[in-house]
């Protein structure tokens, strides 16, 4: 194909793939929409309900729904039922982040591409495709894939030191992902945030526990005041309440991992009800959908709805991409 620029076909996570294509004309939430054990679409309202995504090249305009979808994708990667590739037409955060985590922490690769509509629409008419050596092959078409332009993101001296590994391996990985996500979100720089809130501390699946304990073992710790969401059990009383040991033990370990990384043991999905709350104009790094809405609309603070796991990286660095509702022009009401 002629006249392909380096913004037309971007690859965020690499994986050699030769597989059939599943086209989803509507966005799909992996949280609640895809079985985390089998890779089958279970959202009964989705046109592709019943299709198995495992090992397939999955096309969709973008994802939708919960920021916990990143964890579902990681769970699928760990049990061998993830898609081989995810290809989007629009900006996408949640599944892109999940694939980055699967690759960097667990050596499980799921290719992630973003294509301009012209190429995406051509590919959506195909039955199969191949991705290898930074090229996308389908029919008689060969598309060069370009890596994100990370050199266009302005980094502070502190950012550069974290990226170089001066603050340890865990922080280096966090900053690498922050920069990649900034590129995916079309952000030109990172900005400071003053506080964080962690969403992925519920034992929705084992991947949440594996991620948290992996980061803890690598020496991760938060550097800004950070609260954490409700967890799956009463951390102190689950044994006396008759909770199954497998659930209670894993759920407690998950909570303990975040507390050991320095998060406050708040265990609430309503951090806006705590004594310390953000003020108007304050840039924060919260996950948990209802808390994000409340912070932006009631307090006038600024935070994106960050994907699970990305919230920890923000808390570890005190930095986030300058995008979305962090920008004044994106905070104007649209009727």
Secondary structure, DSSP 8 states (H G I E B T S, - for coil): --S--TTTEEEEE---EEEEEEEESS---STTTB-TTT-BB--TTSTTTT-B-TTSEEEES---S-TTHHHHHHHHHHTT-S-SEEEESS---HHHHHHHHHHHHH----EEEEE-HHHHHHHTT-SEEEEETTEEEETTEEEE-EE--GGGSB--HHHHHHHHTTT-HHHHHHHHHHHHHHHHTT-SBEEE-SEEEE-TTS-SSHHHHHHHHHHHHTT---SSEEEE---SS-TTTTTTTT--HHHHHHHHHHHHHHHHTT-B----S-GGGSSS---TT-B-EE-SHHHHHHIIIII--B-----TTHHHHHHHHTEEES-GGGSGGG-S---
